[in-house]
Amino acid sequence: MPRAIITDKAAPPGGPYSHAVVAGDTIYLAGAVPARPDGTFVTGSFAEQAHAAFRNLAATAEAAGGSLDQAVRIGVYLRDWADFAELNEIYPQYIKGEHLPVRTTLPVPLDQCRSFGIVTIDDEHRIQKFDEKPACTDAMPGRPGHALASMGNYLFSTEVLLAELKRAHDAGESDFGRDILPRMVNTHRLMAYDFATNTIPGLASHEEPCYWRDVGTIDAYFDAHFDTLGAQPRFRMTNIHWPIYASPDQGASAQIEAGIIHRSTVGSGSIVNGARLDHAMLRRYVRVEPDAVLEHCIVMDRCTIERGTKIRRAIVDVDNHIPPGELIGHDLERDRLRFHVSEGGVVVVPARYFAEPRAPAVPLGHATR
């Protein structure tokens, strides 16, 4: 006979249910919210709320005669993936068993639907409606708080695609999300694939499951790059079980003469000579001279950063030779007079804005080597 568990050591249930049910040798715990045993909610930082939720789970497990160390599966719902790394630091304080449980961590993106094309599906994943960046939408079946956002990847049979493109062209249409897909919902059988169910071999515990970003803005493009940095990145580019094949690179190895480098990448053929890099990503054949400081920067191919230059939160496009002592990203008002500055304050230096200095002319009759 199942046995219900109610304890005053955890926040009271928010409805007509128990903290837990014991059935045979198995304990089923109800979900826990960031609240205190007296029922008041914890409204502080993410860490404070996470600790409160885990304390409730631990107290319930103990009241039922078990512990979280014996857990088989734990589900965590996050509103913001930016909290994923902090969750991983808190989690081991409560889950200390030799065999870690399966864990699923899911975002709650309904409040972000206005940023995406939203797909409404039925129980068989057949698309019922396609809305381009709606103000609000219904949750998907079986997953409260979630909606399916279009990732912009579509698979058509050739004949259907050509016919629909011709139809759109004849009607003066040019957008899949706004024009073509909403119409095809009524004329074709369209199916959706839930990327959250995708399984990646070799996924590390610190990685974000089913990592995906819409990099349609400069800020999103910029932030996604830094998700790949560090010993425990959100997305690991070096997963040998799920390799990413880049174009062949025949460049020489990077060289580090001296400097201070923190959480950065240095591309082939690049040279760092007495500079400081902090969250910097150097592409191929980049040279950074003494006393230069790069903080949260992406520097594209064939750039030179001269002595004493300081660059912060910037994307430097290809073939720039930035002169000594230049400041970029430290005075955004000044930067706006020269460059594009994104809503998030990322400065974009266009290709070849700083022309490479020309070598002095050689008089006729003089040899060079």
C-alpha positions as a LaTeX table, in Angstrom:
\begin{tabular}{lrrr}
\hline
Residue & $x$ (\AA) & $y$ (\AA) & $z$ (\AA) \\
\hline
Met1 & 0.00 & 0.00 & 0.00 \\
Pro2 & 1.50 & 3.39 & $-0.97$ \\
Arg3 & 2.26 & 5.70 & 1.97 \\
Ala4 & 1.95 & 9.51 & 1.72 \\
Ile5 & 4.65 & 11.69 & 3.31 \\
Ile6 & 4.01 & 15.17 & 4.72 \\
Thr7 & 6.77 & 16.94 & 6.69 \\
Asp8 & 6.99 & 20.30 & 8.44 \\
Lys9 & 10.69 & 20.47 & 7.54 \\
Ala10 & 9.89 & 21.42 & 3.95 \\
Ala11 & 7.71 & 24.08 & 2.37 \\
Pro12 & 4.04 & 23.02 & 2.48 \\
Pro13 & 2.57 & 21.55 & $-0.71$ \\
Gly14 & 1.02 & 24.15 & $-2.97$ \\
Gly15 & $-2.05$ & 22.05 & $-3.72$ \\
Pro16 & $-3.90$ & 18.82 & $-2.89$ \\
Tyr17 & $-0.85$ & 16.55 & $-2.99$ \\
Ser18 & 1.79 & 15.09 & $-0.69$ \\
His19 & 5.46 & 15.93 & $-0.36$ \\
Ala20 & 6.23 & 12.35 & $-1.35$ \\
Val21 & 4.74 & 8.88 & $-1.74$ \\
Val22 & 6.50 & 5.69 & $-0.68$ \\
Ala23 & 5.58 & 2.67 & $-2.81$ \\
Gly24 & 7.48 & $-0.46$ & $-1.90$ \\
Asp25 & 11.19 & 0.36 & $-1.96$ \\
Thr26 & 10.71 & 3.48 & $-4.10$ \\
Ile27 & 10.16 & 7.06 & $-2.94$ \\
Tyr28 & 8.47 & 9.47 & $-5.38$ \\
Leu29 & 9.16 & 13.11 & $-4.50$ \\
Ala30 & 6.91 & 15.93 & $-5.59$ \\
Gly31 & 8.51 & 18.98 & $-7.16$ \\
Ala32 & 10.04 & 21.54 & $-4.83$ \\
Val33 & 9.87 & 25.33 & $-5.12$ \\
Pro34 & 12.16 & 27.94 & $-3.52$ \\
Ala35 & 10.10 & 28.42 & $-0.37$ \\
Arg36 & 10.68 & 28.16 & 3.37 \\
Pro37 & 8.98 & 25.66 & 5.70 \\
Asp38 & 6.55 & 28.44 & 6.75 \\
Gly39 & 5.41 & 28.77 & 3.14 \\
Thr40 & 7.03 & 32.12 & 2.34 \\
Phe41 & 8.90 & 32.27 & $-0.95$ \\
Val42 & 12.61 & 32.98 & $-1.30$ \\
Thr43 & 12.93 & 35.91 & $-3.72$ \\
Gly44 & 16.66 & 36.58 & $-3.57$ \\
Ser45 & 19.40 & 35.47 & $-5.95$ \\
Phe46 & 19.35 & 32.35 & $-8.09$ \\
Ala47 & 21.68 & 30.62 & $-5.62$ \\
Glu48 & 19.39 & 31.40 & $-2.67$ \\
Gln49 & 16.36 & 30.05 & $-4.52$ \\
Ala50 & 18.21 & 26.92 & $-5.68$ \\
His51 & 19.43 & 26.15 & $-2.15$ \\
Ala52 & 15.89 & 26.56 & $-0.80$ \\
Ala53 & 14.46 & 24.13 & $-3.38$ \\
Phe54 & 17.16 & 21.53 & $-2.72$ \\
Arg55 & 16.69 & 21.85 & 1.05 \\
Asn56 & 13.00 & 21.06 & 0.58 \\
Leu57 & 13.83 & 18.00 & $-1.51$ \\
Ala58 & 16.43 & 16.80 & 0.99 \\
Ala59 & 14.05 & 17.25 & 3.94 \\
Thr60 & 11.30 & 15.35 & 2.13 \\
Ala61 & 13.61 & 12.49 & 1.19 \\
Glu62 & 14.81 & 12.22 & 4.79 \\
Ala63 & 11.24 & 12.24 & 6.13 \\
Ala64 & 10.45 & 9.36 & 3.78 \\
Gly65 & 13.43 & 7.36 & 5.06 \\
Gly66 & 15.80 & 8.03 & 2.18 \\
Ser67 & 18.22 & 10.65 & 0.89 \\
Leu68 & 18.97 & 12.50 & $-2.31$ \\
Asp69 & 22.14 & 10.44 & $-2.62$ \\
Gln70 & 19.85 & 7.57 & $-3.63$ \\
Ala71 & 18.03 & 9.56 & $-6.32$ \\
Val72 & 17.63 & 7.97 & $-9.74$ \\
Arg73 & 16.37 & 10.98 & $-11.68$ \\
Ile74 & 16.11 & 14.69 & $-10.91$ \\
Gly75 & 14.48 & 17.33 & $-13.11$ \\
Val76 & 15.40 & 21.00 & $-12.87$ \\
Tyr77 & 13.50 & 23.81 & $-14.60$ \\
Leu78 & 15.47 & 26.96 & $-15.36$ \\
Arg79 & 14.16 & 30.30 & $-16.59$ \\
Asp80 & 17.58 & 31.40 & $-17.77$ \\
Trp81 & 20.36 & 29.17 & $-19.16$ \\
Ala82 & 22.84 & 31.70 & $-17.80$ \\
Asp83 & 22.22 & 30.06 & $-14.39$ \\
Phe84 & 23.27 & 26.62 & $-15.64$ \\
Ala85 & 26.90 & 26.85 & $-14.46$ \\
Glu86 & 25.86 & 28.10 & $-11.01$ \\
Leu87 & 23.37 & 25.24 & $-10.73$ \\
Asn88 & 26.20 & 22.78 & $-11.38$ \\
Glu89 & 28.14 & 24.28 & $-8.46$ \\
Ile90 & 25.18 & 24.00 & $-6.07$ \\
Tyr91 & 24.01 & 20.56 & $-7.19$ \\
Pro92 & 26.91 & 18.48 & $-5.71$ \\
Gln93 & 26.29 & 20.00 & $-2.27$ \\
Tyr94 & 23.05 & 18.01 & $-2.10$ \\
Ile95 & 23.71 & 15.06 & $-4.43$ \\
Lys96 & 26.79 & 13.28 & $-3.06$ \\
Gly97 & 26.17 & 9.63 & $-3.89$ \\
Glu98 & 28.66 & 7.48 & $-5.75$ \\
His99 & 26.18 & 7.02 & $-8.60$ \\
Leu100 & 24.86 & 10.38 & $-9.78$ \\
Pro101 & 21.22 & 10.42 & $-10.90$ \\
Val102 & 20.02 & 11.19 & $-14.40$ \\
Arg103 & 19.24 & 14.90 & $-14.63$ \\
Thr104 & 17.23 & 16.84 & $-17.17$ \\
Thr105 & 17.42 & 20.63 & $-17.18$ \\
Leu106 & 14.92 & 22.50 & $-19.30$ \\
Pro107 & 14.36 & 26.19 & $-20.04$ \\
Val108 & 10.96 & 27.85 & $-19.75$ \\
Pro109 & 10.91 & 29.92 & $-22.94$ \\
Leu110 & 7.25 & 31.03 & $-23.19$ \\
Asp111 & 8.23 & 34.55 & $-22.16$ \\
Gln112 & 10.74 & 34.57 & $-25.03$ \\
Cys113 & 8.32 & 33.57 & $-27.80$ \\
Arg114 & 8.24 & 37.08 & $-29.30$ \\
Ser115 & 11.86 & 36.53 & $-30.41$ \\
Phe116 & 11.20 & 33.41 & $-32.49$ \\
Gly117 & 8.95 & 31.78 & $-35.00$ \\
Ile118 & 6.71 & 29.59 & $-32.83$ \\
Val119 & 5.35 & 26.21 & $-33.93$ \\
Thr120 & 2.15 & 24.83 & $-32.42$ \\
Ile121 & 1.95 & 21.03 & $-32.65$ \\
Asp122 & $-0.46$ & 18.23 & $-31.77$ \\
Asp123 & 0.32 & 15.06 & $-29.80$ \\
Glu124 & 1.89 & 13.47 & $-32.90$ \\
His125 & 4.12 & 16.51 & $-33.54$ \\
Arg126 & 2.16 & 17.54 & $-36.61$ \\
Ile127 & 2.33 & 21.32 & $-37.02$ \\
Gln128 & $-1.03$ & 23.00 & $-36.50$ \\
Lys129 & 0.08 & 26.61 & $-36.65$ \\
Phe130 & 3.18 & 28.67 & $-37.36$ \\
Asp131 & 3.39 & 32.16 & $-35.82$ \\
Glu132 & 6.25 & 34.52 & $-36.60$ \\
Lys133 & 7.35 & 36.15 & $-33.31$ \\
Pro134 & 3.96 & 36.21 & $-31.53$ \\
Ala135 & 3.41 & 38.24 & $-28.36$ \\
Cys136 & 2.26 & 35.06 & $-26.60$ \\
Thr137 & 1.42 & 31.45 & $-27.39$ \\
Asp138 & 0.14 & 28.22 & $-25.85$ \\
Ala139 & 2.44 & 25.66 & $-24.29$ \\
Met140 & 3.34 & 22.55 & $-26.26$ \\
Pro141 & 1.63 & 19.23 & $-25.39$ \\
Gly142 & 3.10 & 17.43 & $-22.40$ \\
Arg143 & 5.49 & 20.21 & $-21.44$ \\
Pro144 & 3.95 & 23.11 & $-19.50$ \\
Gly145 & 5.80 & 26.38 & $-19.87$ \\
His146 & 7.42 & 25.44 & $-23.17$ \\
Ala147 & 6.82 & 26.29 & $-26.79$ \\
Leu148 & 8.64 & 24.99 & $-29.87$ \\
Ala149 & 10.72 & 27.72 & $-31.49$ \\
Ser150 & 11.69 & 27.34 & $-35.13$ \\
Met151 & 15.43 & 26.86 & $-35.56$ \\
Gly152 & 15.27 & 27.82 & $-39.22$ \\
Asn153 & 16.13 & 24.34 & $-40.51$ \\
Tyr154 & 13.61 & 22.88 & $-42.95$ \\
Leu155 & 13.57 & 19.60 & $-44.88$ \\
Phe156 & 11.52 & 19.47 & $-48.09$ \\
Ser157 & 11.15 & 17.14 & $-51.00$ \\
Thr158 & 12.58 & 18.91 & $-54.04$ \\
Glu159 & 9.30 & 19.08 & $-55.96$ \\
Val160 & 7.38 & 20.60 & $-53.05$ \\
Leu161 & 10.09 & 23.15 & $-52.30$ \\
Leu162 & 10.37 & 24.33 & $-55.91$ \\
Ala163 & 6.61 & 24.63 & $-56.22$ \\
Glu164 & 6.30 & 26.66 & $-53.03$ \\
Leu165 & 9.20 & 28.95 & $-53.94$ \\
Lys166 & 7.63 & 29.67 & $-57.32$ \\
Arg167 & 4.29 & 30.34 & $-55.68$ \\
Ala168 & 5.92 & 32.71 & $-53.19$ \\
His169 & 7.85 & 34.48 & $-55.94$ \\
Asp170 & 4.72 & 34.99 & $-58.02$ \\
Ala171 & 2.98 & 36.46 & $-54.97$ \\
Gly172 & 5.89 & 38.77 & $-54.15$ \\
Glu173 & 6.70 & 36.90 & $-50.94$ \\
Ser174 & 10.19 & 36.37 & $-49.57$ \\
Asp175 & 10.03 & 34.97 & $-46.03$ \\
Phe176 & 9.67 & 31.34 & $-44.92$ \\
Gly177 & 8.43 & 32.12 & $-41.43$ \\
Arg178 & 6.03 & 34.89 & $-42.36$ \\
Asp179 & 4.75 & 33.71 & $-45.74$ \\
Ile180 & 5.52 & 30.16 & $-46.86$ \\
Leu181 & 5.22 & 27.99 & $-43.73$ \\
Pro182 & 1.95 & 29.47 & $-42.38$ \\
Arg183 & 0.31 & 28.83 & $-45.74$ \\
Met184 & 1.68 & 25.28 & $-46.06$ \\
Val185 & 0.18 & 24.32 & $-42.68$ \\
Asn186 & $-3.20$ & 24.33 & $-44.42$ \\
Thr187 & $-2.11$ & 22.53 & $-47.59$ \\
His188 & 0.57 & 20.01 & $-46.56$ \\
Arg189 & 1.43 & 17.62 & $-43.75$ \\
Leu190 & 4.18 & 19.44 & $-41.82$ \\
Met191 & 5.96 & 17.72 & $-38.94$ \\
Ala192 & 8.16 & 19.21 & $-36.20$ \\
Tyr193 & 11.24 & 17.66 & $-34.60$ \\
Asp194 & 11.69 & 18.48 & $-30.91$ \\
Phe195 & 15.39 & 19.30 & $-30.65$ \\
Ala196 & 15.18 & 19.00 & $-26.85$ \\
Thr197 & 14.92 & 15.23 & $-27.36$ \\
Asn198 & 18.17 & 15.15 & $-29.34$ \\
Thr199 & 20.87 & 12.93 & $-27.84$ \\
Ile200 & 24.51 & 14.00 & $-28.17$ \\
Pro201 & 27.10 & 11.25 & $-27.51$ \\
Gly202 & 29.85 & 12.24 & $-25.09$ \\
Leu203 & 27.96 & 15.18 & $-23.54$ \\
Ala204 & 29.80 & 16.38 & $-20.43$ \\
Ser205 & 27.91 & 17.06 & $-17.19$ \\
His206 & 28.76 & 20.76 & $-17.32$ \\
Glu207 & 27.47 & 21.24 & $-20.88$ \\
Glu208 & 24.07 & 22.66 & $-21.72$ \\
Pro209 & 21.95 & 19.84 & $-23.18$ \\
Cys210 & 20.76 & 20.49 & $-26.73$ \\
Tyr211 & 22.77 & 23.70 & $-27.01$ \\
Trp212 & 21.40 & 26.05 & $-29.65$ \\
Arg213 & 21.43 & 29.81 & $-30.13$ \\
Asp214 & 19.80 & 32.09 & $-32.66$ \\
Val215 & 22.77 & 34.26 & $-33.66$ \\
Gly216 & 20.77 & 36.70 & $-35.75$ \\
Thr217 & 22.06 & 39.74 & $-33.85$ \\
Ile218 & 25.58 & 40.95 & $-33.11$ \\
Asp219 & 25.05 & 40.53 & $-29.37$ \\
Ala220 & 23.82 & 36.95 & $-29.75$ \\
Tyr221 & 26.70 & 36.13 & $-32.12$ \\
Phe222 & 29.19 & 37.67 & $-29.67$ \\
Asp223 & 27.81 & 35.89 & $-26.58$ \\
Ala224 & 27.62 & 32.50 & $-28.29$ \\
His225 & 31.37 & 32.56 & $-28.96$ \\
Phe226 & 32.14 & 32.82 & $-25.27$ \\
Asp227 & 29.85 & 29.88 & $-24.46$ \\
Thr228 & 32.63 & 27.71 & $-25.93$ \\
Leu229 & 35.45 & 28.99 & $-23.69$ \\
Gly230 & 36.85 & 27.59 & $-20.46$ \\
Ala231 & 37.49 & 24.19 & $-18.94$ \\
Gln232 & 33.73 & 23.69 & $-18.47$ \\
Pro233 & 32.06 & 25.48 & $-21.39$ \\
Arg234 & 28.36 & 25.42 & $-22.10$ \\
Phe235 & 29.16 & 23.98 & $-25.52$ \\
Arg236 & 32.30 & 21.90 & $-26.00$ \\
Met237 & 33.95 & 22.13 & $-29.42$ \\
Thr238 & 36.30 & 19.24 & $-28.60$ \\
Asn239 & 33.80 & 16.41 & $-28.07$ \\
Ile240 & 35.55 & 13.51 & $-29.81$ \\
His241 & 32.30 & 11.54 & $-29.89$ \\
Trp242 & 30.49 & 14.32 & $-31.77$ \\
Pro243 & 33.22 & 16.07 & $-33.80$ \\
Ile244 & 32.74 & 19.35 & $-35.63$ \\
Tyr245 & 34.63 & 19.31 & $-38.91$ \\
Ala246 & 36.08 & 22.68 & $-39.83$ \\
Ser247 & 37.84 & 23.53 & $-43.07$ \\
Pro248 & 41.45 & 22.23 & $-43.29$ \\
Asp249 & 44.00 & 24.64 & $-41.81$ \\
Gln250 & 47.60 & 24.37 & $-42.99$ \\
Gly251 & 48.84 & 27.26 & $-40.86$ \\
Ala252 & 51.77 & 27.06 & $-38.46$ \\
Ser253 & 51.28 & 26.59 & $-34.74$ \\
Ala254 & 50.51 & 29.59 & $-32.58$ \\
Gln255 & 53.41 & 31.11 & $-30.62$ \\
Ile256 & 53.27 & 32.57 & $-27.11$ \\
Glu257 & 56.37 & 34.65 & $-26.43$ \\
Ala258 & 55.15 & 36.03 & $-23.11$ \\
Gly259 & 52.07 & 37.53 & $-21.53$ \\
Ile260 & 49.09 & 36.74 & $-19.34$ \\
Ile261 & 46.36 & 34.63 & $-20.92$ \\
His262 & 43.06 & 33.75 & $-19.24$ \\
Arg263 & 40.27 & 31.71 & $-20.84$ \\
Ser264 & 41.21 & 32.53 & $-24.42$ \\
Thr265 & 41.89 & 30.81 & $-27.73$ \\
Val266 & 44.78 & 31.55 & $-30.09$ \\
Gly267 & 44.47 & 30.54 & $-33.75$ \\
Ser268 & 47.13 & 29.02 & $-35.95$ \\
Gly269 & 49.95 & 31.27 & $-37.06$ \\
Ser270 & 49.16 & 33.84 & $-34.35$ \\
Ile271 & 51.77 & 35.38 & $-32.04$ \\
Val272 & 51.20 & 36.80 & $-28.57$ \\
Asn273 & 54.18 & 38.81 & $-27.39$ \\
Gly274 & 53.88 & 40.23 & $-23.88$ \\
Ala275 & 50.17 & 41.05 & $-24.08$ \\
Arg276 & 47.27 & 40.30 & $-21.74$ \\
Leu277 & 44.32 & 38.30 & $-23.03$ \\
Asp278 & 41.16 & 37.81 & $-20.97$ \\
His279 & 38.29 & 36.01 & $-22.72$ \\
Ala280 & 39.84 & 36.74 & $-26.09$ \\
Met281 & 39.41 & 34.71 & $-29.25$ \\
Leu282 & 42.16 & 35.21 & $-31.84$ \\
Arg283 & 41.65 & 33.76 & $-35.29$ \\
Arg284 & 44.48 & 32.90 & $-37.68$ \\
Tyr285 & 47.62 & 35.00 & $-38.17$ \\
Val286 & 46.87 & 37.56 & $-35.49$ \\
Arg287 & 49.78 & 39.35 & $-33.85$ \\
Val288 & 49.40 & 41.01 & $-30.43$ \\
Glu289 & 52.29 & 43.21 & $-29.34$ \\
Pro290 & 53.62 & 44.00 & $-25.81$ \\
Asp291 & 51.37 & 45.76 & $-23.28$ \\
Ala292 & 48.25 & 45.33 & $-25.42$ \\
Val293 & 45.14 & 44.30 & $-23.45$ \\
Leu294 & 42.26 & 42.39 & $-25.03$ \\
Glu295 & 39.18 & 41.74 & $-22.88$ \\
His296 & 36.15 & 39.86 & $-24.21$ \\
Cys297 & 37.20 & 40.33 & $-27.82$ \\
Ile298 & 36.93 & 38.43 & $-31.08$ \\
Val299 & 39.79 & 39.28 & $-33.46$ \\
Met300 & 39.49 & 37.96 & $-37.00$ \\
Asp301 & 42.22 & 36.79 & $-39.39$ \\
Arg302 & 45.38 & 38.73 & $-40.26$ \\
Cys303 & 45.07 & 41.50 & $-37.70$ \\
Thr304 & 47.87 & 43.19 & $-35.79$ \\
Ile305 & 47.27 & 44.77 & $-32.40$ \\
Glu306 & 50.12 & 47.16 & $-31.71$ \\
Arg307 & 51.83 & 47.96 & $-28.42$ \\
Gly308 & 49.67 & 49.45 & $-25.64$ \\
Thr309 & 46.36 & 49.07 & $-27.47$ \\
Lys310 & 43.39 & 48.32 & $-25.19$ \\
Ile311 & 40.28 & 46.68 & $-26.63$ \\
Arg312 & 37.20 & 45.64 & $-24.66$ \\
Arg313 & 33.96 & 43.92 & $-25.79$ \\
Ala314 & 34.66 & 44.23 & $-29.48$ \\
Ile315 & 34.67 & 42.29 & $-32.74$ \\
Val316 & 37.63 & 43.25 & $-34.93$ \\
Asp317 & 37.09 & 42.15 & $-38.52$ \\
Val318 & 39.84 & 40.92 & $-40.85$ \\
Asp319 & 42.96 & 42.77 & $-42.04$ \\
Asn320 & 43.12 & 45.50 & $-39.42$ \\
His321 & 46.43 & 46.95 & $-38.23$ \\
Ile322 & 45.42 & 48.75 & $-35.05$ \\
Pro323 & 47.97 & 51.46 & $-34.15$ \\
Pro324 & 49.82 & 51.76 & $-30.83$ \\
Gly325 & 47.85 & 53.07 & $-27.87$ \\
Glu326 & 44.43 & 52.82 & $-29.53$ \\
Leu327 & 41.41 & 52.53 & $-27.18$ \\
Ile328 & 38.34 & 50.63 & $-28.38$ \\
Gly329 & 35.37 & 49.73 & $-26.19$ \\
His330 & 36.40 & 52.03 & $-23.34$ \\
Asp331 & 34.43 & 55.09 & $-24.52$ \\
Leu332 & 31.30 & 54.00 & $-26.38$ \\
Glu333 & 30.23 & 57.54 & $-27.26$ \\
Arg334 & 33.53 & 58.09 & $-29.04$ \\
Asp335 & 33.32 & 54.65 & $-30.60$ \\
Arg336 & 29.87 & 55.39 & $-32.05$ \\
Leu337 & 31.40 & 58.20 & $-34.08$ \\
Arg338 & 33.65 & 55.67 & $-35.84$ \\
Phe339 & 32.11 & 52.21 & $-35.54$ \\
His340 & 28.86 & 50.35 & $-35.15$ \\
Val341 & 28.01 & 49.70 & $-31.48$ \\
Ser342 & 25.34 & 47.07 & $-30.74$ \\
Glu343 & 22.50 & 47.43 & $-28.25$ \\
Gly344 & 24.56 & 45.38 & $-25.80$ \\
Gly345 & 27.61 & 47.63 & $-26.19$ \\
Val346 & 29.67 & 45.44 & $-28.52$ \\
Val347 & 31.91 & 47.53 & $-30.80$ \\
Val348 & 32.37 & 46.27 & $-34.38$ \\
Val349 & 35.53 & 47.37 & $-36.19$ \\
Pro350 & 34.93 & 46.75 & $-39.92$ \\
Ala351 & 37.42 & 44.98 & $-42.15$ \\
Arg352 & 40.47 & 47.03 & $-43.09$ \\
Tyr353 & 39.32 & 50.10 & $-41.14$ \\
Phe354 & 42.86 & 50.49 & $-39.80$ \\
Ala355 & 44.98 & 50.10 & $-42.91$ \\
Glu356 & 48.31 & 48.37 & $-42.58$ \\
Pro357 & 51.20 & 50.89 & $-42.67$ \\
Arg358 & 52.98 & 50.91 & $-46.00$ \\
Ala359 & 56.70 & 50.23 & $-46.17$ \\
Pro360 & 58.78 & 53.31 & $-47.12$ \\
Ala361 & 59.57 & 53.67 & $-50.81$ \\
Val362 & 62.97 & 52.44 & $-51.94$ \\
Pro363 & 64.93 & 54.94 & $-54.11$ \\
Leu364 & 65.93 & 53.73 & $-57.57$ \\
Gly365 & 69.33 & 52.04 & $-57.64$ \\
His366 & 69.12 & 50.76 & $-54.07$ \\
Ala367 & 68.98 & 47.07 & $-53.49$ \\
Thr368 & 66.67 & 45.39 & $-51.02$ \\
Arg369 & 66.65 & 41.97 & $-49.54$ \\
\hline
\end{tabular}
